[in-house]
C-alpha cells in the first residue's frame, strides 16, 4: 500500500455479480485510497479472478437483496479503516475525486459525504439528459452508516453530520442496451412493491418521507406521495429531461436515454397495476 493510501484511511466495498466487464476499472480506481473488498454473490464469469489479480479481497455471500448485501458487508467484512466507501461495479473514481476524498477524510468535519454522480451513456457524458448532480451518499465513517431496508434504490443512513464533495463519481455501464432494459424491468418490479408498501405504511425501517424535512426526506415524500400518483408520468419524465433539462443537447444518446427513462416509468406503472390486480411474481426469485 502506498503512503497516500495509508494516509487516506478509506476501505472501498464493491458488491458484484458477473461483473467481469467492469470490476477491473472499479478496483483500479479505488486501490490508491486503501483496501478494496469485493462482495461477490456467486459470479460465473471472471469477476473474482480479475478483482483478486488487482489486489482486492473477495468475499463470497449469496445474493440477499441490494440493501441486505451491503449491510452484510458492513457487519462481516474485516474493515479496519476509519472510513468506508461504497461503489457499484460500473462506477469508478477519477484521480480528482480520489484526491478530494483524501482531503475530505483528513479534515474530518463530517461523518459522511455526498458526491455528485456523472452518467456516461453509449460513450457520451450526459450533461443535460440526466438529473446531475444526482448526489449519492457513499463515503462515511465506519460504524456510522447503514443502508435502509428497501428493495431497490436504497440509501445509506448516516448517524451524524454529512457534507459534500465537488468532483463527480463516474458511472458508465458497458453491458449494452439489452442489459439496461433487463435491469430496469427488475427495478420497476421492485419499485412497484415499494410503492404499495409505502401506501400501506409498511416502510418503518426506511428513511421517512417528510415535506418539511431534509432534502432527501422531501424527495422521498414527493416521490411517493406526488410523483407516483401523477397521470401521464412517462410523458412528463420525457418532457422534463429532453426539453426542460435540454437533453436534446446530448445528441442521439440524449434522445435515446430520455426515451428509455420514460419507458422505465411506464414499466413501473405496468408492474404496479399487475400487483394491484393480483398478477405477476416475485422479481427477487
C-alpha positions in Angstrom: 0.0 0.0 0.0 1.3 3.4 -0.9 1.8 6.2 1.7 -1.0 8.1 0.1 -3.3 5.1 0.5 -2.3 4.6 4.1 -3.0 8.3 4.9 -6.5 8.2 3.4 -7.8 5.6 5.8 -10.6 4.5 3.4 -11.8 1.0 2.6 -13.8 0.5 -0.5 -16.6 -2.1 -0.8 -17.9 -3.2 -4.2 -20.9 -5.7 -4.4 -20.7 -7.8 -7.6 -22.5 -10.5 -9.7 -21.0 -11.3 -13.1 -19.2 -8.0 -13.4 -16.0 -9.0 -15.3 -16.6 -6.2 -17.8 -16.5 -3.5 -15.0 -14.7 -4.8 -11.9 -11.1 -4.1 -13.1 -11.9 -0.5 -13.7 -13.6 0.0 -10.4 -10.9 -1.8 -8.3 -8.1 0.1 -10.0 -9.7 3.4 -9.4 -10.2 2.6 -5.6 -6.9 0.8 -4.7 -5.0 4.1 -4.3 -7.3 5.0 -1.4 -6.7 1.8 0.6 -8.1 -1.7 1.0 -10.7 -2.9 -1.5 -13.3 -5.5 -0.7 -15.4 -7.2 -3.3 -18.6 -8.9 -2.1 -19.4 -11.4 -4.8 -22.8 -13.1 -5.0 -21.7 -16.1 -6.9 -20.3 -14.8 -10.3 -20.0 -17.4 -13.0 -17.5 -15.3 -15.0 -14.1 -14.0 -14.3 -15.1 -11.3 -11.8 -13.4 -12.9 -8.8 -10.1 -13.6 -10.6 -9.8 -10.1 -12.0 -10.6 -8.5 -8.7 -8.0 -10.6 -6.8 -5.4 -10.1 -9.5 -5.7 -6.3 -8.9 -5.3 -6.6 -5.1 -8.9 -6.7 -3.9 -10.0 -9.1 -1.2 -13.0 -11.1 -2.5 -15.7 -12.4 0.0 -18.5 -14.7 -1.2 -22.0 -14.0 0.0 -25.2 -15.3 -1.7 -27.4 -12.5 -3.1 -29.8 -11.3 -0.4 -31.0 -8.0 -1.9 -29.5 -4.6 -2.7 -29.6 -3.3 0.8 -29.1 -6.6 2.7 -26.0 -7.4 0.7 -24.4 -4.0 1.6 -25.4 -4.3 5.3 -24.0 -7.8 5.4 -20.7 -6.3 4.2 -20.7 -3.6 6.9 -21.3 -6.2 9.5 -19.0 -9.0 8.4 -16.1 -7.6 6.4 -12.8 -7.1 8.3 -12.8 -3.3 7.7 -10.1 -1.7 9.8 -10.1 1.8 8.4 -12.0 4.8 9.9 -13.8 5.4 6.6 -15.7 3.2 4.2 -16.7 3.9 0.6 -19.3 2.0 -1.4 -19.0 1.7 -5.2 -21.2 -0.1 -7.7 -19.2 -2.3 -10.1 -20.0 0.0 -13.0 -18.8 3.1 -11.2 -15.2 4.4 -10.8 -13.3 7.3 -9.2 -11.4 9.9 -11.2 -8.0 11.0 -9.9 -9.6 14.3 -9.0 -12.3 12.7 -6.9 -9.7 10.4 -5.1 -7.7 13.5 -4.1 -10.8 15.3 -2.9 -11.7 12.2 -0.8 -8.3 12.2 0.8 -8.7 15.9 1.7 -12.3 15.3 3.0 -11.5 12.5 5.4 -8.4 14.3 6.7 -10.4 17.4 7.5 -12.9 15.1 9.3 -15.5 17.8 9.8 -18.3 15.4 8.9 -19.4 11.8 9.4 -20.4 11.3 5.8 -20.1 12.8 2.3 -22.4 13.1 -0.7 -20.7 13.0 -4.1 -22.3 14.0 -7.4 -22.6 11.2 -9.9 -21.9 11.7 -13.6 -23.6 9.4 -16.1 -21.9 8.2 -19.3 -24.3 6.6 -21.8 -23.2 4.9 -25.0 -19.9 6.6 -24.9 -21.2 10.1 -24.2 -21.2 12.1 -21.0 -24.8 13.2 -20.4 -24.5 16.8 -19.4 -28.2 17.5 -19.8 -30.4 14.4 -20.2 -29.8 13.4 -16.6 -30.6 14.7 -13.1 -27.0 15.7 -12.4 -25.6 16.3 -9.8 -27.6 13.2 -8.6 -25.9 13.3 -5.2 -25.0 9.9 -3.7 -24.1 9.4 -0.1 -21.3 6.7 -0.4 -18.5 7.8 1.9 -19.0 7.6 5.7 -17.2 6.8 8.9 -17.0 3.1 9.7 -19.8 2.2 12.1 -21.8 5.4 11.4 -23.9 4.2 8.4 -26.4 1.6 7.5 -28.5 1.1 4.4 -32.2 1.4 4.7 -34.2 -1.8 4.2 -35.5 -1.1 0.7 -35.8 -3.5 -2.2 -34.3 -1.1 -4.7 -32.7 2.4 -4.8 -31.7 2.1 -1.2 -29.9 4.9 0.6 -27.5 4.8 3.4 -28.5 6.5 6.7 -25.6 8.2 8.5 -25.7 8.9 12.2 -24.0 12.3 12.2 -23.3 15.4 10.1 -22.9 15.0 6.3 -21.1 17.2 3.8 -20.5 17.3 0.0 -17.5 16.8 -2.3 -17.4 18.6 -5.6 -15.8 16.1 -8.1 -18.1 13.6 -9.6 -18.3 9.8 -9.2 -18.3 8.4 -12.7 -21.0 5.9 -13.8 -20.7 4.0 -17.1 -22.3 0.7 -17.6 -20.7 -1.2 -20.6 -23.1 -4.1 -20.9 -25.3 -2.5 -23.6 -29.0 -1.7 -24.1 -30.3 -5.3 -23.6 -28.8 -5.4 -20.1 -30.1 -1.9 -19.4 -33.6 -3.0 -20.3 -33.4 -6.2 -18.3 -32.1 -4.3 -15.2 -34.8 -1.7 -15.4 -37.5 -4.3 -15.8 -36.3 -5.7 -12.5 -36.0 -2.3 -10.9 -39.6 -1.5 -11.9 -41.0 -4.6 -10.3 -39.2 -3.9 -7.0 -40.2 -0.2 -7.1 -43.8 -1.1 -7.6 -43.6 -3.3 -4.5 -42.1 -0.4 -2.5 -44.9 1.9 -3.7 -47.5 -0.5 -2.4 -45.7 -0.9 0.9 -45.5 2.9 1.4 -49.2 3.3 0.7 -49.9 0.6 3.3 -47.5 2.3 5.6 -45.3 -0.7 5.9 -41.9 1.1 5.5 -41.0 1.8 9.1 -37.4 0.7 8.5 -36.8 3.2 5.7 -35.9 6.8 5.5 -39.0 8.8 6.5 -40.5 11.0 3.8 -41.4 14.4 5.1 -42.5 17.5 3.2 -40.7 19.8 5.7 -37.7 17.6 6.4 -34.2 17.5 4.8 -33.8 17.4 1.0 -33.7 13.5 1.0 -36.8 13.4 3.1 -38.6 15.9 0.9 -37.5 14.0 -2.2 -38.8 10.7 -0.8 -42.1 12.4 0.2 -42.6 14.0 -3.2 -41.7 10.7 -5.0 -44.2 8.5 -3.1 -47.0 11.0 -2.3 -47.0 13.0 -5.5 -44.8 11.7 -8.4 -46.1 8.2 -8.5 -49.7 9.4 -8.4 -49.4 11.7 -11.5 -51.2 10.7 -14.7 -49.1 10.7 -17.9 -45.9 10.4 -15.8 -43.8 8.7 -18.6 -44.6 11.7 -20.9 -43.8 14.1 -18.1 -40.5 12.4 -17.4 -39.5 12.6 -21.1 -40.5 16.3 -21.5 -38.7 17.3 -18.3 -35.4 15.5 -19.3 -35.4 16.2 -23.0 -36.8 19.7 -23.2 -36.6 21.3 -19.7 -33.2 19.8 -18.9 -32.2 20.2 -22.6 -31.4 16.6 -23.2 -31.5 17.3 -26.9 -28.1 18.9 -26.5 -26.7 15.4 -25.7 -27.4 14.3 -29.3 -28.8 10.9 -30.2 -27.6 9.4 -26.9 -29.6 12.1 -25.1 -32.7 11.3 -27.1 -32.4 7.5 -26.5 -31.7 7.9 -22.8 -34.7 10.1 -22.3 -36.9 7.6 -24.2 -35.6 4.7 -22.1 -36.2 6.6 -18.8 -39.8 7.4 -19.9 -40.3 3.7 -20.7 -39.0 2.9 -17.2 -41.8 5.0 -15.7 -44.3 3.1 -17.8 -42.9 -0.2 -16.6 -43.4 0.9 -13.0 -47.0 1.7 -13.8 -47.5 -1.6 -15.5 -45.9 -3.6 -12.6 -48.0 -1.6 -10.1 -51.2 -2.4 -11.9 -50.2 -6.0 -12.2 -49.6 -6.3 -8.4 -52.9 -4.5 -7.7 -54.9 -6.8 -9.9 -53.2 -10.0 -8.4 -50.9 -10.9 -11.3 -47.2 -11.1 -11.5 -44.5 -12.9 -9.5 -41.8 -12.1 -7.0 -38.9 -10.4 -9.1 -36.4 -11.4 -6.4 -36.6 -15.1 -7.4 
